[in-house]
Amino acid sequence: LKLTLNKDRLNESIQHVSKAVSNRTTIPILSGIKLEASPSGVTLTASDTDISIQSFIPIQENEQTIVQLEHPGSVVVPGRLFTEIIRRMPSDQVEIGVDDHFRISIRSGSSELELVGMDPEEFPLLPKLEENNTFSVQSEVLKSMIRNTIFAVSTNESSPILTGILWTLNEQKFKFVATDRHRLSTCERIIEADPQHALHNIVISGANLSELQKLLPDQETMIDIVAADNQVLFKMGSILFFTRILDGTFPDTSKIIPKTFAAEIVVNAKQFTDAMERAYLLSREEKTKIVKLTSIGNNKIEIFSSLSEIGKITDQVDVLRMEGDPVKISFNSRYMLDALKSIDSENIHIGFTGPMSPFVIRPEDSEALLHLILPYRTAN
Amino acid sequence: LKLTLNKDRLNESIQHVSKAVSNRTTIPILSGIKLEASPSGVTLTASDTDISIQSFIPIQENEQTIVQLEHPGSVVVPGRLFTEIIRRMPSDQVEIGVDDHFRISIRSGSSELELVGMDPEEFPLLPKLEENNTFSVQSEVLKSMIRNTIFAVSTNESSPILTGILWTLNEQKFKFVATDRHRLSTCERIIEADPQHALHNIVISGANLSELQKLLPDQETMIDIVAADNQVLFKMGSILFFTRILDGTFPDTSKIIPKTFAAEIVVNAKQFTDAMERAYLLSREEKTKIVKLTSIGNNKIEIFSSLSEIGKITDQVDVLRMEGDPVKISFNSRYMLDALKSIDSENIHIGFTGPMSPFVIRPEDSEALLHLILPYRTAN
């Protein structure tokens, strides 16, 4: 391998793949980035076996020559070190050469480096996915659906399937569900997919989706999604992002979500969130983070929390609309705050089914986004 | 105690003193903030016994009423919780009351809190310092002198005196010295003090000066400094900052700094720093962080570092001026980078006294700031 390429473009591609560079040193090859130079361009690949990212640098881009290729070839470079070295190279061009023993030489301006590389044959191959199972989603839609559900995934590794978000696609309804057994978040959007195209029990790790989210472009770009048996591939321009699908069956949660309520309230999102933030301050020390919500007549609710030997706080929030029975319920304030932060609308609708039964939080004007919380059973 | 005061102004004062709120729970009273209301205003005090900070809120400021005082009095509030609660209060006015059992009630808009306070009599008293030992330094000067030397203090608690910066004042020469035995940084400025006014062996903890630095205003304000037997007080407008003086005698370093050199070079600061940053990447894994600097003829130096089984890097930097013997020396690249970062001038002067003897880094155009590094003794 021998080539000269634009430093900034190389840096950009390194940044794309760096999230998949493994930090564990048990499998040294995975701490590297595979560099492959061919007559069409340079491909960078990183993989920690859970996610794999590939970024492509074409020979030419916008009528500018990015790569001057002398000899094609490939090598695995030490990931973290290569990342930092390229960023600090003095010239805007970087010359990279590799000999038969995978010794890498790098030149840029007055800097000369020699690095010990690794055999690219040892690097894991990316899965080949059947592209006929492809659909497209706007980058912004994908981002917001991840943001609206990701906080509800379980962090408990003893039920691995719940550390992921369930994806389903059915008659153009694209839906995410996440639950940690104490709460559930779900979000649904209509997308312009082939109505025949369906997805079932595709569960993707929340951690991997959080990495994907960082790579999703801000613009209204369409992201191509290819779902195969045990892998999903996201295509974002010159970047490919592969993630493993979690093994197991996601629990059926469709019957948990109540359709009718014993009481319903509508509150201003900001006022309610601010009061909840304050109540959280006195409840966060305890694992349960309990706050109590009580209706006062038909136009106010009271939010209360206390911490023994420290103090207590009471807040009153005006209710914009209220129907049904009086409300008196205790729940985890962290769960409520997570749900509230994912809702952008001005007003919040909360539907209660009883002091011991799940309640539902959603934007006043939409049922496409919905959060369910199980109340805490208190003595008083 | 009973008063109503402006929330933003209270927040500001809480921020000032919060750096002195103790995180250790062994002495509960020190995790609090003392609030004292008198007819002139409200004083907040925090102290972790090492540093103490006081911030004063006057009854009136810029012809606006800040505090409406009903009953003077005092109480110790729980520090961290009070800080976060006040920041999140819904109204721009906060009403605070305290009963005879130090139970605190806080009201703001629709929020009502009760907190368990502590007896202000148990809070440590601030030292009373003799104000006749006062001099003044521009905030900017103090900031830059701390920044220029603080990195060289020792982090080794076995010689506590070296965890501090030595301050001396002699015939208007205000001087800082810090050393960890492997390197030394010193900085001197002429200030407009009484020529009779002198300071000797005042050693202040680097950690405390780093907290002071965060409170120093950006403007060209004069800071009044009162040095007493075992405390130094900094007066910054309505803020008082007290720090303990470290016990012990700072070593005499005046004879260590060489006045004549076997070789001298002048290099461009940016080029040299960039090359050093790159060499650091391959040396940082080892405790010694060794790089090698070698002169090549009269117009270049070479900077080299290597990491076994990983690789090596060589950089060449143009020398703007060179005098004396050829140079070949090894040293800790982290120490060099720390020194370089504190120098703002375009060119750097380095004076060498031999491969095993200390060398001196300073701005080309000034001797007021000076860094000394002991080289590393290598076999080759």
Interface residues (C-beta under 8 A of the other chain):
Chain A: P78 L81 E84 I85 R88 M89 P90 I104 S110 S111 E112 L113 E114 L115 V116 D274 A275 E277 R278 L281 L282 E309 I310 G311 K312 I313 T314 D315 Q316 V317
Chain B: P78 L81 E84 I85 R88 M89 P90 I104 S110 S111 E112 L113 E114 L115 V116 D274 A275 E277 R278 L281 L282 E309 I310 G311 K312 I313 T314 D315 Q316 V317
